[in-house]
Amino acid sequence: MEILWKVQEHLPLATADRYGLLQVFLNLARNSQRAMEATKQKQLTISSSVDPSSVVIRFEDTGPGIPDASGLFQPFHQSATAAGLGLYVSRAILRSFRGDLQHEPRREGCCFAVSLTRFINAGDAPR
């Protein structure tokens, strides 16, 4: 698969566990790779955006998408091609350090957004 990187050069620091974040990113990339096995175009776009309180990393692929997202983050999800724990565990990992994982519906393909809380130094906090 082709990976397109649209990540800003100087992202602000975020509160996260390095190894937990790596596990989540690998899970999302593997999910995209599996989803695109039967598609002609195999492209994963990883992008970033920043707002005052968070850093968001999106994983968007050209797979078939998710027609019914209900129960998507439940353990042992029925329509999962593997064990059905990946998204459930990924969200739990992110929430353990005040992050989150959301599915963002698209007309075509699939997108998951990893939200991380921006790290604010004591000297940077509003007074």
C-alpha positions in Angstrom: 0.0 0.0 0.0 1.1 3.6 -0.6 1.3 5.8 2.5 0.8 9.6 2.1 2.1 11.7 5.0 0.4 15.0 5.5 1.8 15.7 9.0 2.8 19.2 10.0 6.6 19.5 10.5 6.5 20.9 14.0 3.7 19.4 16.0 3.3 20.6 19.6 4.0 18.1 22.4 1.0 15.9 23.5 0.3 13.9 26.6 0.7 10.2 25.7 2.5 7.0 26.4 5.0 6.4 23.6 4.6 2.6 23.5 0.8 2.8 23.8 0.6 5.3 21.0 2.8 3.2 18.8 0.5 0.2 19.4 -2.5 2.3 18.4 -0.9 3.6 15.3 0.2 0.1 14.2 -3.2 -1.3 14.8 -4.9 1.4 12.7 -2.4 0.9 9.9 -2.8 -2.8 9.9 -6.6 -2.4 9.9 -6.3 -0.2 6.9 -4.0 -2.7 5.1 -6.5 -5.5 5.7 -9.4 -3.4 4.6 -7.7 -2.5 1.3 -6.6 -6.1 0.3 -9.5 -6.4 -2.2 -9.5 -2.8 -3.5 -7.7 -1.6 -6.6 -6.4 1.6 -4.9 -4.4 1.0 -1.7 -3.7 4.3 -0.2 -3.4 5.3 3.5 -3.2 9.0 4.3 -1.8 9.9 7.7 -2.5 13.6 8.5 -2.4 15.9 11.5 -4.3 18.9 12.7 -3.9 21.1 15.8 -6.3 23.1 17.9 -5.7 25.0 21.1 -6.3 21.9 23.3 -5.4 18.9 21.1 -3.4 17.3 18.4 -5.3 15.0 16.0 -3.8 12.4 13.8 -6.0 10.9 11.2 -5.7 7.5 9.4 -7.7 7.6 6.2 -7.8 4.8 3.7 -9.3 3.9 0.4 -10.8 0.7 1.5 -14.5 -0.2 1.3 -15.4 1.8 4.4 -17.6 0.8 7.3 -21.3 0.7 6.4 -22.5 0.2 10.0 -20.3 1.7 12.7 -22.6 0.7 15.6 -20.7 -1.4 18.1 -17.4 -0.6 16.4 -15.5 -0.1 19.6 -17.1 -3.1 21.4 -14.9 -6.0 22.3 -15.2 -9.0 20.0 -16.9 -7.0 17.3 -18.9 -9.4 15.1 -17.8 -8.1 11.7 -14.1 -7.9 12.5 -11.8 -10.0 10.4 -9.5 -10.7 13.3 -10.2 -11.1 17.0 -12.3 -8.0 17.1 -10.3 -6.4 20.0 -8.1 -3.9 18.2 -10.3 -0.8 18.2 -11.6 -1.6 21.7 -8.0 -1.9 23.1 -6.8 1.1 21.0 -9.4 3.4 22.4 -8.8 2.1 26.0 -5.0 2.8 25.6 -5.7 6.3 24.3 -8.2 7.1 27.1 -5.7 5.9 29.7 -3.7 9.2 29.0 -6.7 11.4 28.2 -6.8 10.8 24.5 -9.5 9.3 22.3 -10.2 7.4 19.2 -13.2 8.2 16.9 -14.5 6.9 13.6 -15.2 9.7 11.2 -17.7 8.6 8.5 -16.7 9.2 4.9 -18.6 8.7 1.6 -15.7 6.5 0.5 -13.0 4.8 2.5 -12.6 4.9 6.2 -11.1 7.4 8.7 -10.1 7.1 12.3 -9.0 10.1 14.3 -6.6 9.8 17.2 -7.1 12.8 19.6 -4.3 13.7 22.0 -4.3 16.3 24.7 -1.8 19.0 24.1 0.9 19.3 26.7 0.9 22.7 28.3 3.9 23.9 30.4 3.1 25.6 33.6 4.5 28.8 32.1 2.2 28.5 29.1 -1.0 28.1 31.0 -3.5 31.0 30.8 -3.6 33.3 33.8 
